[in-house]
Amino acid sequence: MISVEAARERIVGRMRPTGAESVGLSQAWSRVLAEDVVARLTQPPADMSAMDGYAVGPCAGAVGDTLRLVGAVAAGHPFEGTVGPGEAVRIFTGAVLPPGAVSILLQEDATATPDQVRIGEALVPGRHIRRAGQDFQHGARLLAAGRRLGAREIGLAAAANHAWLSVHRRPVVAILASGDEIFMPGDAIPPGGIVSSNSHALAAMVRAAGGHPVMLPIVRDDAGAIADAVAGAGRFDLLVTSGGASVGDHDLVRPGMERGGFELDFWRIAMRPGKPLMFGRLADTPVLGLPGNPVSALVCAILFLLPAIGRLCGLAGEAPATLPALLAAALPANDHRADFLRCSLATDAEGVVTARAFTSQDSAQLRLLAEADGLILRAPHAPAAGSGDVVRVLRLADLGV
């Protein structure tokens, strides 16, 4: 068996980011940039007023001074003249600063008549003026390739005058469930049969990570049928199987794929749940074989599938982030496998997070995973931990799962 860290490194290392495509800004959310975003203009393009008030020309600017009003200027309508000494122009937020103006007198600090304005607060040259290029200059690199786009990044790209962005294509991830006993939700379930939950949960995780899931039909426990089901794997960026990855008489995913040329990289990881995980390559398509137990499959997907899709999308493919928490109850010493314990999380008024492991950690109890707030990470051979000890936890809500 290999470690969780070594498995993740080998999986992510075999992923190659997808090619680039151009999408409109409305379609760019959560996509990953394939090219840098460079400013196509200067922002602001000129000196502008940051407030409503009066653009004032050169003067002493003392309280009680009176200035002559010579016009008005609104956003989008630059002033055509020049503001001279002792003069002022009515100005509104976002308007271009008129030539000659050196400061802005706030409207609440002024007393105005149709022809003049009296200063009610001492003027400071340059105050309330947004200088040209204060945000960014033409030609500046604003966003680097490899960055996932959120609302803030899309807004910045729009401000830089980009209507289209070059992003990595969404990776196409095929999901294949196998087993004589599993049936799709809504089907008639015969005696001994169970509903297939893994495919739907995995498809949701693929979408959350930025991929495009393709759910293949369930394949029965037959090596030939499995070989036929994966014959077209070359059209996918990643093939994920669920079930049949162990060594029982009916675990035929690996033998079936080997008929099509599957090459094994590694099998079995020193972790719980999820030991019987398989990874390899079928022609040019990476294959991630997940366990069949629902909790094992989804925990492995969190630890390995999400980073793999991240790498395909153009990200680094890093491990899911963890945070420190205090144990609410003691935990025994760990054995040679890493443990990922479903737990509840609570945060007190000071922001301290407390984690309480569930009493049952059975890998077939999907309900407990749905109720969990996070996973407590326990390293191999970790000593016993007492109530109040610090542990690392993986908060599930942070992953969008």
Stockholm file with secondary structure:
# STOCKHOLM 1.0

chainA/1-401         MISVEAARERIVGRMRPTGAESVGLSQAWSRVLAEDVVARLTQPPADMSAMDGYAVGPCAGAVGDTLRLVGAVAAGHPFEGTVGPGEAVRIFTGAVLPPGAVSILLQEDATATPDQVRIGEALVPGRHIRRAGQDFQHGARLLAAGRRLGAREIGLAAAANHAWLSVHRRPVVAILASGDEIFMPGDAIPPGGIVSSNSHALAAMVRAAGGHPVMLPIVRDDAGAIADAVAGAGRFDLLVTSGGASVGDHDLVRPGMERGGFELDFWRIAMRPGKPLMFGRLADTPVLGLPGNPVSALVCAILFLLPAIGRLCGLAGEAPATLPALLAAALPANDHRADFLRCSLATDAEGVVTARAFTSQDSAQLRLLAEADGLILRAPHAPAAGSGDVVRVLRLADLGV
#=GR chainA/1-401 SS CBCHHHHHHHHHHTCCCCCEEEEEGGGCTTCBBSSCEECSSCBSSSCEESSSEEEECSSCCCTTCEEEEEEEEBTTBCCSSCCCTTEEEEECTTCBCCTTCCEEEEGGGEEECSSEEEECSCCCTTTTEECTTSSBCTTCEEECTTCBCCHHHHHHHHHTTCSEEEEECCCEEEEEEBCTTEECTTSCCCTTCEECCHHHHHHHHHHHHTCEEEECCCBCSCHHHHHHHTTTGGGSSEEEEESCCSSSTTCCHHHHHHTTTEEEEEECBSEESCCCCEEEEETTEEEEEECSSHHHHHHHIIIIIHHHHHHHTTSCCCCCCCEEEEESSCBCCCCSSEEEEEEEEEECTTCCEEEEECSCCCTTCHHHHHHCSEEEEECTTCCCBCTTCEEEEEEGGGGTC
#=GC SS_cons         CBCHHHHHHHHHHTCCCCCEEEEEGGGCTTCBBSSCEECSSCBSSSCEESSSEEEECSSCCCTTCEEEEEEEEBTTBCCSSCCCTTEEEEECTTCBCCTTCCEEEEGGGEEECSSEEEECSCCCTTTTEECTTSSBCTTCEEECTTCBCCHHHHHHHHHTTCSEEEEECCCEEEEEEBCTTEECTTSCCCTTCEECCHHHHHHHHHHHHTCEEEECCCBCSCHHHHHHHTTTGGGSSEEEEESCCSSSTTCCHHHHHHTTTEEEEEECBSEESCCCCEEEEETTEEEEEECSSHHHHHHHIIIIIHHHHHHHTTSCCCCCCCEEEEESSCBCCCCSSEEEEEEEEEECTTCCEEEEECSCCCTTCHHHHHHCSEEEEECTTCCCBCTTCEEEEEEGGGGTC
//
